[in-house]
Amino acid sequence: MHSTRNAWLPALVGLVCGLAASSGGAAQTKSSPAAPASTTTGPVAQAPASSGADAPKARKPLPLPAPSSSNIPKSAPFTGPSASRPLPPPSALAGVDIPDPLAGPGADSLEESVQQLLSEAVVSTASKRSQRIADVPMTVSWIPAEELEGTGQFTLCEAIQYFPGMECRRGSMRKAAVSARGLGSNYLSNRLLLLKDGRPLTDPWTGQFYADETTPLNNLKQIEVIRGPGSSLYGSNAFSGVINIIERQPSDLMQDGRNWGVDARLLAGQDRTWRAQATAAGRGGPVEALVSYYGFGSDGPQLFNDPQIGRVDTNEDSLVHQVSGKLNVKGVALDASFTDAEIGRPGGQQISTVGNCGRCHYTPNDVERVQNFNASAQVDQQVTDNLRLFAQGYTLFKRRDVQMENAFSDTPNTALGKRRRLGAEARALLTLGDLTLTFGGDYKNDLVNNPNVLPGLTLEETRQDIAGGFVDAEYRPLSQLVVSAGARYDKYMIPEKIWQARTDQISPRASVVFHARPDLTFRANYGRAFRAPTLAELAINQQMYASTLLGNGNLRAETLDTVEASVDFWPFDRTVRVTGTGFYNLAKNFINQELLFGSTSQFKNIGDARVRGFELEAAAQVAAINSSFDVAYQFLDARALAFESRPERPLDYAPAHRVYARGRTNFGKFAFAELYALYVGDRYDPGFMTNAQTGELEQVKLPGYFTATARVGANVTKGLTVSLLGSNLFNAKYEESHGFPAPPLSIFSEVKYQY
């Protein structure tokens, strides 16, 4: 073991040696790390001094990189091997800029360089300010766009399931449910908040995000994921976690001192699938601008073909176009995007289960047409050395036209729904020595015009106004100790005839991070989250094929209390990173649909749930074989507690075991290969079916499955990369939701050009 390590340690030293040289200057040992506009540092623990002739020379603290001057942190994407990045990083390092190892003299030590490399990434989602990832008390993942592309998937839901702690399941009617740590029981998938550059992207009617319609993997810079409660900053829906999609800014495309930059990519493959993307950016004086186009079309994987009865599934098709643009002038940024999607609604056979209309799909010829418009204006200014101000206004308009065949007469029924959101936020970042304070407030006005509402309600009454205020503080009493706390207050203004049990909410949190040694960090966190019932859960009255779903104005808000503790350890001279995290969640007043009679269901509070578990993650680089590896394991004990006459039972869609693995290798400087693998254990579907032998209703249990995806590619010339993508490589047969099979083996090829 020791001799092997000696063989590749020099190469790893060379990889990171430029890091210290490029930073310059000596780090302070105690300061406030969060002021984005100034060069600030965090603690760098010192190894104890040795004595005697063989004692190493004293190590000076490494300088830490200055946080980004904007609210969007920098990242260093890894699209393929290059002369300046001969070694691919593990996923945990992929957002950290690794300079050319030949650019400067060596670092003082390998240990210090690797420690800085993995701990000095800057994230902003966890506290609404730039913050070293090593000081964040929550479980935060930082995923650059190229990592998502490596999975070979087309939507955020499909790609993010290959990263620790996240679950994704697809079902009929284009339902794509994303959750974290087993808290995704509701098929609407509204317990996890989706943000785009820090502003909410969830649907005002359902609280859900629709992966096919609003979140194409286009112009992405990185994604930051919080696994755990985020309501102390973001309010409702940040129940089990937060996903923040951070897009590229114009400056990200302009390299080597140029005032313009472009990139484009084209993918094609089976099922007449194609994807085209093109982005251009330019600079003139103080003005920077970016325009982008994304297009996707496919006949789909035809999941419900049945040669025995001659059925061909023609309802998996997609046609999506999105145009977007950004304009930055000094501290002012404008952003807008428009998406038009025409998509089939997979189905065509009876896959209904009792008590869960989310599975119902009887008709084969449904289609929906969706248009989304998003726009925002932001101002970000450093007022004084200690004060930074940020404000934004944003809007969302959505039009959703669905044609559904009547389950009995085969005649098409049209349902037209419209949503509109107006929102604004203002916050301040105040730095006072060792104390950093973020405080502010936000406001959202949502209006939904949906014809399928309970009797006695008009279209104009399905609306809500939400006002919130928050404060988040971080304090360093010692150079190795970071203590933080925060709280948020949310006031709901919904007509009483819509929500009779309306309540305001307070969401606190508190945490501590202790850097015991350069190779050992402990952190602990408590947080409280909530989720208010959505307008759909309160007011819907819709026949979904042969079933009816009703809202309930007496619903109580869900709440979640979470305790989390973790350790971050660097064995083998800090060339390997190992992280262990344990958590305990107690959720109250869970909302889900319950069967009333016949085929009619209603949203109800179905009691409490308890989720406990742990996550183990490891990342390493092996320079001797030009490779990097990540592996993670998650264990969940998720139970819906006894409620009324219902006994305690496993929580829906919460597998006890999940294993994630990723490997990447470079072949010289011109080719690369990536492999992602995922194992998901047994889990329960929300629906019930009649046992043919006993005649009793039993919850549907889905067996475990293993799936893998891969990408291989080559750099043909500077800026030009070709890739071959394969998804579900072993053609595994499994269901993510009952009655909805996963797509089979799929192969696609892609060409990418950057200049």
Secondary structure, 3 states (H helix, E strand, C coil): CHHHHHHHHHHHHHHHHHHHHHHCCCCCCCCCCCCCCCCCCCCCCCCCCCCCCCCCCCCCCCCCCCCCCCCCCCCCCCCCCECCECCCCCHHHCCCCCCCCCCCCCCCCHHHHHHHHHHCCEECCCCCCCEEHHHCCCEEEEEEHHHHHHCCCCEHHHHHCCCCCEEEEECHHHCEEEEECCCCCCCCCCCEEEEECCEECCCCCCCCCCHHHHCECCCEEEEEEEECCCHHHHCCCCCCEEEEEEECCHHHHCCCCCCEEEEEEEEEECCCEEEEEEEEEEEECCEEEEEEEEEEEECCCCCCCECCCCECCCCCCEEEEEEEEEEEECCEEEEEEEEEEEEECCCCCCCCEECEHHHCCCCCCCEEEEEEEEEEEEEEEECCCCEEEEEEEEEEEEEEEEEEECCCCCCEEEEEEEEEEEEEEEEEEEEECCEEEEEEEEEEEEEEECCCECCCCCHHHCEEEEEEEEEEEEEEEECCEEEEEEEEEEEEECCCCCCCCCCCEEEEEEEEEEEEECCEEEEEEEEEEEECCCHHHHHEEEEECCEEEECCCCCCCEEEEEEEEEEEECHHHHCEEEEEEEEEEEEECCEEEEEEECCEEEEEECCCEEEEEEEEEEEEEEHHHCEEEEEEEEEEEEEECCECCECCEECCCCCCEEEEEEEEEEECCCEEEEEEEEEECCEEEEEEEECCCCCCEEEEEECCEEEEEEEEEEEEECCEEEEEEEECCCCCCCEEECCEECCCCEEEEEEEEEC
